[in-house]
Amino acid sequence: MAEQLPFEKPIIELRNKISELKTFTLEKEIDLSGEIEKLETRLEQLEEDIYGNMGGWERVQLARHSQRPTTMDYIERIFTNFMELHGDRFYGDDEAIVGGIAKFEGEPVTVIGHQRGKGTKENLRRNFGMPHPEGYRKALRLMKQAEKFKRPVICFIDTKGAYPGQSAEERGQSEAIAKNLISMAGLKTPIICIVIGEGGSGGALALGVGDRIYMLENSTYSVISPEGAAALLWKDSGQAKRAAETMKITAPDLKELNLIDDVIPEIRGGAHRNVDTQAGYIRQTLKTALLEMSKYDSGELVNKRYEKFNNIGEFAHVNGVMPAE
């Protein structure tokens, strides 16, 4: 059974009622088509009201949905001839990040992304999608390879954050993330980044410096989780819903703030309801973005990327004093 989120309860109850009536109709051979039709119309309106007016916390819950499509789900549906590559050539392989070479619309590309597991066993193997430094070093190795062979880089972002454990810190977690940031900023090949679930802190940003940055409609991108922010701001992680609304971490919020290029629409109720159709939406976005970036040479790409990030944010005079440069 698919995971049921609290705000979806009225929808689930009405769906179950319709299903019961349909079963009763078949078993008792009683015509209840009129009543069923009315309930289905009501269901359509209810879904539109609930899914069309979701707040930040509801979108956080959808971004974390246990059946939400992962990087590999999209790779299987969008790309062909995918060949996964392993290891960072320093320490080992990190299964929290997957990457390799594939073809998109017949053209070679490099695909990299955070990978969560499906079920407890795989989540443990993939460390719940929280990379160690070797994961980021693997990603950087593949990006440098893409630059050498002039392949576009496509990054799928979906992580609560980089793994904060002692072993990761001992192997240079912060250095690995910082190196990815500076290297991606100057990479002489197109980079497209798509947040498909949770985009958490530096662990997400390490794959997020791109020429185009997109988010699925029900994904999130933030410097800290709502629970973490609530614990810091109000000393109460139970106020996560309040924090989610305050932090402006959803795709529509970040589009309005000009922190991302565009929002990729989702299937009503979340991407997990129809992965094939959702993959089609992403495919179309990738086609458009790659076509746009094919107009620029490597130098222009780097310059435009610099301008893009340099223009993020605003500053203002404080008591008549300009901010220090």
C-alpha positions in Angstrom: 0.0 0.0 0.0 1.2 3.5 -0.9 2.2 5.7 2.0 -0.6 7.9 3.1 0.2 11.5 4.2 -1.9 13.2 6.9 -3.2 16.0 4.6 -4.3 13.4 2.1 -6.7 11.6 4.5 -9.9 13.2 3.1 -8.9 12.2 -0.4 -8.1 8.6 0.7 -11.4 8.2 2.5 -13.4 9.4 -0.5 -11.4 7.1 -2.9 -12.1 4.1 -0.6 -15.8 5.0 -0.5 -16.0 5.1 -4.3 -14.1 1.7 -4.4 -16.6 0.2 -2.0 -19.6 1.4 -4.0 -18.1 0.0 -7.2 -17.5 -3.4 -5.5 -21.0 -3.4 -4.0 -22.4 -2.6 -7.5 -20.7 -5.7 -9.0 -21.6 -8.0 -6.2 -25.2 -7.0 -5.8 -25.9 -6.1 -9.4 -27.4 -2.8 -8.3 -27.0 0.3 -10.5 -25.2 3.0 -8.4 -23.5 4.7 -11.4 -25.2 8.1 -10.7 -24.0 8.1 -7.1 -20.5 7.0 -8.1 -20.3 9.7 -10.7 -21.2 12.4 -8.1 -18.6 11.1 -5.7 -15.9 11.0 -8.5 -16.8 14.7 -9.4 -16.4 15.5 -5.7 -13.1 13.7 -5.5 -11.8 15.6 -8.5 -12.7 18.9 -6.8 -11.3 17.8 -3.5 -7.9 16.8 -5.1 -7.8 20.1 -6.8 -8.5 22.0 -3.6 -5.9 20.0 -1.5 -3.1 19.5 -4.0 -3.6 23.0 -5.5 -3.2 24.8 -2.2 -0.4 23.0 -0.4 1.8 24.8 2.0 5.5 24.4 2.6 5.1 21.5 5.1 2.9 19.5 2.8 5.5 19.8 0.0 8.2 18.7 2.5 6.2 15.6 3.2 5.8 14.8 -0.5 9.5 15.5 -1.1 10.2 12.8 1.6 7.6 10.3 0.4 8.9 6.8 0.6 7.8 6.0 -2.9 9.1 9.2 -4.5 11.1 8.4 -7.7 14.9 8.3 -7.2 17.8 9.2 -9.5 17.9 5.7 -10.9 14.2 5.7 -11.6 14.7 8.7 -13.9 17.9 7.4 -15.5 16.1 4.3 -16.5 13.3 6.2 -18.2 15.1 9.3 -19.6 18.5 8.0 -20.8 19.7 5.0 -22.9 22.9 3.0 -22.7 23.6 4.1 -19.2 27.0 2.7 -17.9 27.5 3.3 -14.2 31.1 4.2 -13.1 32.4 3.6 -9.6 35.0 4.9 -7.2 36.8 8.1 -6.5 40.3 6.7 -7.2 41.4 7.8 -3.7 39.4 5.8 -1.1 36.5 3.8 -2.5 33.0 3.9 -3.9 30.0 5.6 -2.3 26.7 4.2 -3.3 24.9 7.3 -2.0 25.9 8.9 -5.3 25.5 7.2 -8.6 27.0 8.4 -11.9 28.1 7.3 -15.3 27.8 7.8 -19.0 24.6 7.7 -21.0 22.9 8.9 -24.1 20.2 11.5 -24.2 18.3 11.9 -27.5 21.2 10.0 -29.1 23.9 12.4 -27.7 26.4 11.3 -25.0 26.0 12.9 -21.5 27.3 12.4 -18.0 24.6 11.8 -15.4 25.3 12.1 -11.7 22.8 12.0 -8.8 22.2 11.3 -5.1 20.6 7.9 -4.7 18.3 6.9 -1.8 17.3 3.3 -1.2 13.9 1.7 -1.5 13.4 -0.2 1.7 15.5 -0.6 4.8 18.2 -2.9 3.4 18.9 -0.7 0.4 18.7 2.5 2.4 21.4 1.2 4.7 23.6 0.3 1.8 23.2 3.7 0.3 23.4 5.5 3.6 19.9 7.0 3.1 21.3 9.1 0.2 23.7 11.0 2.5 27.1 10.9 0.7 30.6 10.5 2.2 33.5 12.6 0.8 34.4 9.8 -1.7 30.9 10.2 -3.2 31.6 13.8 -4.0 35.1 13.0 -5.3 33.6 10.4 -7.5 31.1 13.0 -8.8 34.0 15.4 -9.5 36.0 12.8 -11.3 33.0 12.1 -13.6 32.6 15.9 -14.2 36.2 16.3 -15.1 35.9 13.4 -17.5 32.8 15.0 -19.0 34.7 18.2 -19.5 37.6 16.4 -21.2 35.2 14.7 -23.7 32.9 17.7 -24.1 29.8 15.9 -22.6 27.1 17.9 -20.8 26.7 17.1 -17.1 23.2 16.4 -15.7 22.9 16.3 -11.9 19.9 15.0 -9.9 19.8 16.3 -6.4 18.0 14.4 -3.6 19.6 14.2 -0.2 19.0 15.3 3.3 22.6 16.4 3.4 26.1 15.2 3.4 26.8 12.5 6.0 27.9 14.2 9.2 29.7 11.2 10.8 33.2 11.2 12.3 34.5 8.9 9.5 33.3 11.4 6.8 34.9 14.3 8.6 38.2 12.4 9.0 38.3 11.9 5.3 37.7 15.5 4.4 33.9 16.0 4.0 34.0 19.8 3.9 37.0 19.9 1.6 35.4 17.5 -0.9 32.2 19.7 -1.0 34.2 22.9 -1.3 36.3 21.4 -4.2 33.1 20.5 -6.0 31.7 24.0 -5.7 34.8 25.7 -7.1 35.3 23.1 -9.8 31.7 23.2 -11.0 31.9 26.9 -11.2 34.6 26.7 -13.8 33.7 23.5 -15.6 33.9 24.1 -19.4 30.8 22.1 -20.3 27.1 22.6 -19.8 25.7 21.7 -16.4 22.0 21.1 -15.7 20.9 20.5 -12.1 17.5 19.2 -11.1 16.2 18.9 -7.5 14.0 15.9 -7.5 13.3 15.5 -3.8 15.1 17.0 -0.8 17.9 19.4 -1.5 19.7 19.6 1.9 22.5 22.0 2.7 26.0 21.7 1.3 25.4 18.0 0.6 22.9 19.2 -2.1 24.9 22.2 -3.2 27.9 20.1 -4.0 26.0 18.9 -7.1 24.1 22.2 -7.6 26.3 24.7 -9.3 24.9 24.7 -12.8 24.0 26.7 -15.8 20.4 25.8 -15.3 18.8 24.8 -12.0 15.4 23.3 -11.9 13.2 21.9 -9.2 10.3 19.5 -9.3 7.1 21.2 -8.1 7.1 19.3 -4.7 10.8 19.3 -4.0 12.6 21.4 -1.4 16.0 23.1 -1.3 17.3 24.6 2.0 20.4 25.2 4.2 18.8 23.2 7.0 15.9 20.9 7.6 12.6 22.4 8.9 13.1 20.3 12.1 16.7 21.6 12.5 15.6 25.2 11.9 12.8 24.9 14.4 15.2 23.5 17.0 17.5 26.5 16.5 14.9 29.2 16.3 12.3 28.1 18.8 14.1 25.3 20.7 11.4 23.0 19.6 11.7 20.6 16.6 8.0 20.0 16.8 7.5 23.4 15.2 8.9 22.1 11.9 5.7 23.0 10.0 6.0 26.6 11.1 9.7 26.6 10.0 8.9 25.1 6.6 6.5 27.9 5.9 8.9 30.6 7.2 12.0 29.4 5.4 10.6 29.6 1.9 12.2 26.3 0.8 9.7 25.1 -1.8 10.1 25.2 -5.6 7.5 28.0 -6.1 9.1 30.1 -3.3 12.6 29.7 -4.8 11.4 30.5 -8.3 9.8 33.7 -6.9 13.1 34.6 -5.3 15.0 34.0 -8.6 17.2 31.3 -7.0 16.2 28.7 -9.6 15.5 28.9 -13.3 12.2 27.2 -13.4 9.8 24.7 -11.7 9.0 21.4 -13.4 5.3 20.5 -12.9 4.5 17.3 -11.1 1.7 14.8 -11.4 -1.2 15.8 -9.2 -0.5 14.2 -5.8 3.2 13.8 -6.4 5.7 12.3 -8.8 5.3 8.8 -7.4 1.8 8.5 -8.8 3.1 8.2 -12.4 6.8 8.0 -12.8 6.7 7.5 -16.6 4.8 10.7 -17.1 7.0 12.6 -14.6 10.1 11.4 -16.4 8.6 12.8 -19.6 8.3 16.3 -18.1 11.9 16.2 -17.0 13.0 14.9 -20.5 11.3 17.9 -22.1 13.0 20.3 -19.7 16.4 18.8 -20.4 15.9 19.0 -24.2 15.0 22.7 -24.0 18.0 23.5 -21.7 20.6 21.6 -23.7 19.4 23.2 -26.9 19.7 26.7 -25.3 23.2 26.0 -24.0 24.4 24.5 -27.3 24.6 28.1 -28.6 27.5 29.0 -26.3 31.2 28.1 -26.4 33.0 26.9 -23.2 34.2 30.4 -22.3 30.7 31.9 -22.6 29.3 29.1 -20.5 31.7 29.8 -17.6 31.1 33.6 -17.8 27.3 33.2 -17.8 27.5 30.8 -14.9 29.6 33.3 -13.0 27.1 36.1 -13.7 24.2 33.8 -12.8 25.5 33.2 -9.3 26.9 36.6 -8.8 23.4 38.1 -9.4 21.7 35.9 -6.7 20.5 37.8 -3.7 20.1 41.5 -2.8 21.7 44.0 -0.5 20.7 47.3 1.0 22.1 50.2 2.8 22.1 49.8 6.6 22.0 53.1 8.4 23.4 54.8 5.4 26.5 52.5 5.3 27.2 50.4 2.2 28.1 46.7 2.9 31.8 46.0 2.9 33.2 44.6 -0.4 
